[in-house]
Amino acid sequence: MPQILTPELHWLQKEIEVYARGYGLDFFEVIFEVLDWEEINEIAAYGGYPARYPHWRFGMEYHALSRGYAYGLQKIYEMVINNDPCYAYLLAANPVVDQKLVMAHVYGHSDFFKNNYSFAHTNRKMVDEMANHGSRIRRHMEAYGEDEVEDFLDRCLSLDNLIDYNAPHIRRRRRDEEQEEIDPDHPANKPRAQRLVAKEYMEEYINPKDTMEAEEKQLLEEREQDRQFPPRPEKDVLLFLLEHAPLANWQRDVLGIIREEAYYFAPQGRTKIMNEGWACFWHSTIMTQKALEDSELIDYADHHSGTVATQPGRLNPYKVGLELFRDIEERWDKGRHGADWEACDNFEQRRSWDTGAGEGREKIFQVRSLYNDVMFIDEFLTPEFCLKHKLFVYHYNESTNQYEITDRSFEQIKKGLLFQLTNFGQPWIFVRDANHLNRGELVLRHRYEGVPVRYDYAHQVLESLHTIWKRPVHLETYDEDKPIVLSYDGAEHKTEERSDD
């Protein structure tokens, strides 16, 4: 069971909180709980939430975390969740210097959760909502059978990335706001028969009412045959399924739960570099300037360096985010931005440039509030930053079993980073047609931007979609730039070429 803070940890929390507020951080109330390694692995397996719905993947995650800890391969230093109040967990076995580091790191995260625009519409009582989700799914399992509900849950979880990550919130569409624009049945969009110009007293003879109504009825029938459904591409596939798939009430509830949680976690994916960089920036600032004792220096340096260390084949958001925030602060303190800075092409002048502007701290707080990772990298990654931190593009050579540098140009480095971050490096999928060939078949389209679909994943997704849609489903995609369509009718998978329209 979680333990309350010891008097020593309680005073440490108060000390770190005072330092954090002194630097201008604005955060939710933070509640720390102390856990042993088994308990913290259990909470981590649930994504940081003490109560969630039952599912085998949480047990599998716990098993992986426990083995990693037992073999010394990994250790959870901190865990914090976006909630008001903000809950965070401390590992009981950590030394005091680690507890201070974790507390400072957590206050950075809490400030980011509270103030970054991406989190503005998230549920700040998600701890309670997660527990409610668990209760609802358990009730469905009691009523309809554990195996049936878990199987449907598996299907929904395999689709949880088919949402619109650019949507500001998850409320369903208010069709009354745009009904006239998109609803063919709106009075303003009703087909009209072509009327001949006639004086008022001749109207009923020139444009007989029965003839006009018959012509409008025919136009309506023709439009129904050609009607596109949905009238525009639908990026939020889960919302479309919720509104139009033939689901039982309990199935609709389960799918709604998965969609709600997907949108809750989406901002964390969109701001991973910024969020972790911001927390690292403040734990390093607080520790080195305020909280660190001389006897703790070596342990702190060792553990901090482990946090921001880079590994082959992986982007470390802690390191990239931390160094970019430091770079932004330095640039705005020294006035290294704006038209004069951009126009200067003298290396020595740029190297010694310092206007004494002193606007760095104000700027990083502004960036923390208004940017996500894509905007962050796009605007603040500079050639000087890439040169200083020795960034480059690389790939894994299977023949030599080694990573090899392929490009050092700034343009390719930036392009590679943005490519990983846009839509999380996943294929961009949307609903194109839900009444294909007038047979109620569902057609999804892959907007190809260099990210191909994996056939094994695509087949699983099509099977899950078929379970929900209950009619044949298709995915229009590409195979080495050749347009193809993958199909599943409930019995077999098919792959066919298609004309690229």
C-alpha positions in Angstrom: 0.0 0.0 0.0 1.2 3.6 -0.7 3.0 5.2 2.3 2.6 8.7 3.5 5.7 10.9 3.3 8.2 10.6 6.2 8.9 13.8 8.1 12.2 14.1 6.2 10.5 13.7 2.8 7.7 16.1 3.8 10.1 18.8 4.6 12.0 18.1 1.4 8.8 18.5 -0.6 8.1 21.9 1.1 11.7 23.0 0.4 11.5 22.0 -3.3 8.1 23.6 -3.7 9.3 26.9 -2.4 12.2 26.9 -4.8 10.0 26.0 -7.7 7.5 28.8 -6.9 10.5 31.2 -6.5 11.4 30.5 -10.1 7.9 31.3 -11.3 6.5 27.8 -11.8 2.8 27.6 -11.5 1.5 24.1 -10.8 -1.3 22.1 -9.4 -1.1 20.9 -5.8 1.2 17.9 -5.9 0.5 14.8 -3.8 3.5 12.5 -3.4 3.1 8.8 -2.4 6.0 6.4 -1.5 5.9 2.9 -3.1 8.2 0.0 -3.0 9.5 -1.4 -6.4 6.7 -3.9 -6.8 4.0 -1.3 -6.2 5.6 1.3 -8.4 5.9 -1.3 -11.2 2.2 -2.1 -10.7 1.2 1.5 -10.9 3.5 2.1 -13.9 1.9 -0.9 -15.7 -1.5 0.9 -15.4 0.0 4.1 -16.9 0.3 5.8 -13.4 -3.3 5.3 -12.5 -4.1 3.2 -9.4 -7.4 1.9 -10.8 -8.2 1.0 -14.4 -10.2 -1.6 -16.3 -8.9 -5.2 -16.3 -6.9 -6.3 -19.3 -4.1 -8.7 -20.0 -1.8 -6.1 -21.4 -1.4 -4.4 -18.0 -0.2 -7.7 -16.6 2.2 -8.2 -19.4 3.6 -4.7 -18.9 4.0 -5.4 -15.2 5.9 -8.6 -15.9 8.2 -6.7 -18.3 8.9 -3.9 -15.8 9.5 -6.4 -12.9 12.0 -8.4 -14.9 13.8 -5.3 -16.0 14.1 -4.1 -12.4 15.2 -7.5 -11.1 17.9 -7.8 -13.7 19.1 -4.2 -13.2 18.1 -3.2 -16.7 15.7 -0.4 -15.8 14.5 1.6 -12.8 11.6 3.9 -12.4 12.8 7.1 -10.8 9.6 9.2 -11.1 6.1 8.9 -12.3 3.6 11.8 -12.4 0.1 12.1 -13.9 -1.9 15.0 -15.4 -4.6 15.6 -12.8 -5.7 18.2 -10.3 -4.4 17.5 -7.7 -1.3 16.1 -9.4 -0.3 12.7 -8.2 3.3 11.6 -8.2 5.1 8.5 -6.9 8.5 8.1 -5.2 10.5 4.9 -5.0 11.1 4.1 -1.3 14.6 2.7 -2.0 15.8 5.9 -3.6 18.5 8.0 -1.7 17.6 11.5 -0.6 19.4 13.2 -3.5 17.2 11.2 -5.9 14.0 12.1 -4.0 14.9 15.8 -4.3 15.7 15.4 -8.0 12.4 13.6 -8.6 10.4 16.2 -6.7 11.9 19.1 -8.7 11.3 17.1 -11.9 7.7 16.5 -10.9 7.0 20.2 -10.2 8.3 21.0 -13.7 5.8 18.4 -15.2 2.9 19.8 -13.1 3.6 23.3 -14.3 3.7 22.1 -17.9 0.4 20.1 -17.5 -1.3 23.2 -16.1 -0.1 25.8 -18.5 0.6 24.2 -21.9 -2.3 24.8 -24.3 -2.3 21.1 -25.5 -3.6 20.1 -22.1 -6.2 22.8 -21.6 -9.1 20.6 -22.6 -8.0 17.4 -20.8 -10.0 16.0 -17.9 -8.3 17.2 -14.7 -10.1 14.6 -12.7 -8.9 11.6 -14.8 -7.9 9.6 -11.7 -11.6 9.3 -10.8 -12.6 8.9 -14.4 -10.2 6.0 -15.0 -11.7 4.3 -11.9 -15.2 4.9 -13.3 -14.1 3.4 -16.7 -12.9 0.3 -14.9 -16.2 -0.1 -13.0 -18.2 0.2 -16.2 -16.1 -2.4 -18.1 -16.3 -4.8 -15.1 -20.1 -4.5 -15.1 -20.2 -5.3 -18.9 -18.0 -8.3 -18.2 -20.4 -9.5 -15.5 -23.4 -9.0 -17.8 -22.0 -10.3 -21.2 -19.1 -12.5 -20.3 -15.5 -11.7 -19.6 -14.2 -13.3 -22.8 -16.6 -11.5 -25.1 -15.9 -8.1 -23.5 -12.2 -8.6 -23.4 -12.1 -9.7 -27.1 -14.0 -6.5 -28.1 -11.7 -4.5 -25.9 -8.8 -5.9 -27.8 -10.3 -4.8 -31.0 -10.9 -1.3 -29.8 -7.4 -1.0 -28.4 -5.9 -2.0 -31.8 -7.7 1.1 -33.2 -7.0 3.6 -30.5 -4.6 5.7 -32.7 -7.3 6.3 -35.3 -8.2 9.7 -33.8 -7.6 13.2 -34.9 -4.5 14.3 -32.9 -5.0 17.9 -34.1 -8.5 18.1 -32.5 -8.5 20.5 -29.5 -11.0 18.3 -27.5 -13.1 15.2 -27.8 -16.6 16.4 -27.7 -18.8 15.0 -30.4 -19.6 17.3 -33.3 -22.4 19.8 -32.8 -24.2 19.2 -36.1 -26.6 22.1 -35.6 -23.6 24.4 -35.9 -22.7 23.3 -39.4 -25.9 21.4 -40.5 -26.6 23.6 -43.4 -23.1 23.1 -44.7 -22.9 19.3 -44.5 -26.4 17.9 -44.1 -28.0 17.1 -47.5 -31.4 17.0 -45.8 -31.2 20.5 -44.5 -34.0 22.7 -46.2 -31.4 24.9 -47.7 -29.9 22.0 -49.6 -33.1 20.4 -50.9 -33.0 19.8 -54.7 -35.1 22.3 -56.6 -36.8 21.8 -59.9 -36.0 24.2 -62.6 -38.8 26.7 -62.9 -39.6 28.8 -66.0 -40.0 32.5 -65.6 -43.7 33.4 -65.4 -45.9 36.2 -64.2 -47.5 35.5 -60.8 -51.0 34.8 -62.3 -49.5 32.3 -64.8 -47.3 30.5 -62.3 -49.6 27.5 -61.6 -50.0 26.9 -65.4 -46.3 27.4 -66.4 -44.9 25.5 -63.4 -47.6 23.1 -62.3 -47.2 22.1 -58.7 -47.5 18.3 -59.3 -44.9 18.5 -62.1 -42.5 20.5 -59.9 -42.9 18.0 -57.0 -42.4 15.0 -59.2 -39.2 16.5 -60.7 -37.8 17.4 -57.2 -38.6 13.9 -56.1 -36.6 12.4 -59.0 -33.7 14.8 -58.3 -33.7 13.7 -54.6 -33.6 10.0 -55.6 -30.7 10.6 -58.0 -28.8 12.5 -55.3 -29.4 9.7 -52.8 -27.8 7.3 -55.3 -24.7 9.5 -55.7 -24.5 10.8 -52.1 -21.1 10.6 -50.6 -21.1 9.4 -47.0 -19.5 10.9 -45.1 -19.7 14.1 -47.0 -16.1 14.9 -46.2 -13.1 12.9 -45.1 -13.3 11.9 -41.5 -10.0 11.8 -39.6 -11.5 10.8 -36.3 -12.3 7.2 -37.2 -13.3 6.2 -33.7 -15.9 9.0 -33.6 -17.3 7.9 -36.9 -17.6 4.3 -35.7 -19.3 5.5 -32.5 -21.9 7.5 -34.4 -22.5 5.1 -37.3 -21.4 1.5 -36.6 -24.1 -1.1 -35.7 -23.0 -1.6 -32.1 -24.7 -2.8 -29.0 -25.0 -0.3 -26.2 -22.2 -1.9 -24.1 -19.9 -2.0 -27.2 -20.5 1.6 -27.9 -19.7 2.4 -24.2 -16.4 0.4 -24.4 -15.4 2.1 -27.6 -16.2 5.5 -26.2 -14.0 4.7 -23.1 -11.1 3.8 -25.4 -11.5 6.9 -27.4 -11.8 9.2 -24.4 -8.6 7.8 -22.9 -6.8 8.0 -26.3 -7.6 11.8 -26.4 -6.5 12.2 -22.8 -3.1 10.7 -23.5 -2.7 12.4 -26.9 -1.3 15.7 -25.7 1.5 13.8 -23.8 2.5 12.3 -27.1 2.4 15.7 -28.9 4.6 17.4 -26.2 6.9 14.6 -25.1 10.1 16.4 -26.0 9.0 19.7 -24.5 7.4 18.2 -21.4 10.4 16.1 -20.5 12.8 18.9 -21.5 11.0 21.4 -19.3 11.0 19.1 -16.3 14.7 18.4 -16.8 15.5 22.1 -17.1 13.9 22.8 -13.8 15.2 19.9 -11.9 18.7 20.7 -13.0 18.2 24.4 -12.2 16.7 23.8 -8.8 19.2 21.2 -7.8 22.4 23.0 -9.0 21.3 26.4 -7.8 19.3 25.7 -4.6 18.8 22.2 -3.3 22.1 20.3 -3.8 24.4 19.6 -0.9 28.1 19.3 -1.6 28.1 15.6 -0.5 25.4 14.9 -3.1 27.1 16.3 -6.1 28.6 13.0 -7.5 25.4 11.0 -7.1 23.3 13.8 -8.6 25.6 14.1 -11.6 25.6 10.4 -12.2 21.8 10.1 -12.1 21.1 13.3 -14.1 23.5 12.2 -16.8 21.7 8.8 -17.0 18.4 10.6 -17.6 19.7 12.7 -20.5 22.0 10.0 -22.0 21.4 9.1 -25.6 21.1 5.6 -27.0 21.7 4.3 -30.5 18.5 4.2 -32.6 16.5 6.2 -30.2 15.6 9.9 -29.7 16.0 10.9 -26.1 13.3 13.6 -25.5 14.9 14.5 -22.1 18.2 15.5 -23.8 16.8 17.2 -26.8 14.2 19.1 -24.9 16.5 20.2 -22.1 19.2 21.4 -24.5 16.7 23.3 -26.7 15.2 25.1 -23.7 18.8 26.1 -22.5 19.6 27.2 -26.1 16.4 29.4 -26.3 17.1 31.0 -22.9 20.7 31.8 -24.0 19.7 33.1 -27.4 17.0 35.5 -26.0 19.3 36.6 -23.1 21.9 37.6 -25.7 19.5 38.9 -28.4 20.5 36.2 -30.9 17.2 36.4 -32.8 15.4 38.8 -35.1 16.2 40.5 -38.4 19.7 41.8 -37.4 20.8 38.4 -36.1 19.5 36.6 -39.2 21.2 39.1 -41.5 24.6 38.7 -39.9 26.8 36.3 -41.8 30.1 37.0 -40.0 31.1 33.9 -38.0 33.1 35.9 -35.3 30.3 38.5 -34.8 27.7 35.7 -34.4 30.0 33.8 -32.0 30.4 36.9 -29.7 26.9 38.4 -30.2 25.4 39.6 -27.0 23.0 42.6 -26.8 22.3 42.0 -23.1 18.6 41.7 -23.8 18.0 39.3 -20.8 14.7 38.0 -22.1 15.5 34.3 -22.0 13.5 33.3 -18.9 10.5 35.1 -20.1 10.8 33.5 -23.6 11.0 29.9 -22.3 7.9 30.4 -20.2 6.1 31.7 -23.3 7.3 28.7 -25.3 6.2 26.3 -22.6 2.7 27.6 -22.9 2.1 28.0 -26.6 4.0 25.2 -28.4 3.9 21.5 -29.1 6.9 19.3 -30.2 6.4 19.9 -34.0 6.2 23.7 -33.5 9.1 23.6 -31.0 11.5 21.8 -33.3 10.3 23.7 -36.4 10.9 27.1 -34.9 13.8 26.7 -32.5 16.1 24.0 -34.0 19.0 25.9 -35.6 22.1 25.0 -37.6 24.2 26.2 -34.7 22.4 23.9 -32.3 22.8 20.9 -34.5 26.5 21.7 -34.9 27.1 22.2 -31.2 25.4 19.0 -30.2 26.7 17.0 -33.2 23.4 15.9 -34.5 23.2 13.9 -37.7 21.0 11.5 -39.7 21.8 7.8 -39.5 20.4 4.4 -40.4 21.0 0.8 -39.3 23.0 -1.2 -41.8 21.9 -4.8 -41.5 24.8 -6.1 -43.5 27.4 -4.6 -41.2 25.2 -4.8 -38.1 26.1 -1.1 -37.3 24.6 2.3 -37.3 26.0 4.5 -40.0 25.8 8.3 -40.6 24.0 9.2 -43.8 23.7 13.0 -43.6 24.9 15.9 -41.5 23.0 18.7 -43.2 20.7 20.8 -41.1 17.9 20.4 -43.5 17.9 16.6 -43.4 18.3 16.6 -39.6 15.3 18.9 -39.1 13.3 17.0 -41.7 14.1 13.7 -40.0 13.0 15.0 -36.5 9.8 16.5 -37.9 9.0 13.3 -39.8 9.2 11.3 -36.5 6.9 13.8 -34.7 4.2 14.4 -37.3 1.3 12.2 -36.4 3.8 10.3 -34.2 5.4 8.8 -37.3 2.3 6.8 -38.0 0.4 6.5 -41.3 -2.3 9.2 -41.7 -5.6 7.3 -42.1 -9.1 8.7 -42.6 -12.6 7.5 -43.6 -13.2 8.2 -47.2 -16.5 6.3 -47.9 -18.8 4.4 -45.7 -21.2 3.3 -48.4 -18.9 1.9 -51.0 -20.7 0.7 -54.1 -23.9 1.4 -52.3 -23.3 -1.7 -50.2 -22.4 -0.2 -46.8 -18.8 -1.2 -47.1 -16.2 1.0 -45.3 -13.3 2.5 -47.2 -10.4 4.1 -45.4 -7.6 6.0 -47.2 -4.0 6.3 -46.3 -2.7 9.8 -47.0 0.8 8.8 -48.1 3.5 11.1 -46.8 6.4 8.7 -46.8 5.2 6.5 -43.9 4.1 3.1 -45.4 1.7 0.8 -43.7 2.9 -2.5 -42.3 0.8 -5.3 -43.9 0.7 -7.3 -40.7 -0.6 -4.3 -38.7 -3.0 -3.3 -41.5 -4.5 -6.8 -41.6 -5.1 -6.7 -37.9 -6.7 -3.3 -38.1 -9.0 -4.3 -40.9 -10.1 -7.4 -38.9 -10.9 -5.2 -35.9 -12.7 -2.7 -38.1 -14.8 -5.5 -39.6 -15.7 -6.7 -36.1 -17.1 -3.2 -35.4 -18.5 -2.3 -38.8 -19.8 -5.8 -39.6 -19.4 -5.4 -43.3 -16.4 -5.6 -45.7 -13.7 -3.0 -45.1 -11.0 -1.6 -47.4 -7.8 0.4 -47.0 -6.5 2.4 -49.9 -2.8 2.7 -49.6 0.5 2.4 -51.4 3.1 -0.3 -52.0 6.4 1.3 -53.1 4.4 4.3 -54.5 2.1 1.9 -56.4 -1.6 2.5 -55.3 -3.2 -0.6 -53.9 -6.2 -1.5 -51.8 -6.2 -4.0 -48.9 -9.6 -5.6 -48.2 -11.1 -7.9 -45.6 -14.6 -9.4 -45.9 -14.6 -11.4 -42.7 -13.2 -14.5 -44.3 -10.0 -13.5 -46.2 -7.6 -10.7 -46.9 -7.2 -9.4 -50.5 -4.7 -7.0 -52.1 -5.5 -5.4 -55.4 -4.1 -2.6 -57.5 -6.2 0.5 -57.9 -6.3 3.6 -60.0 -4.9 6.5 -58.0 -7.7 9.1 -58.0 
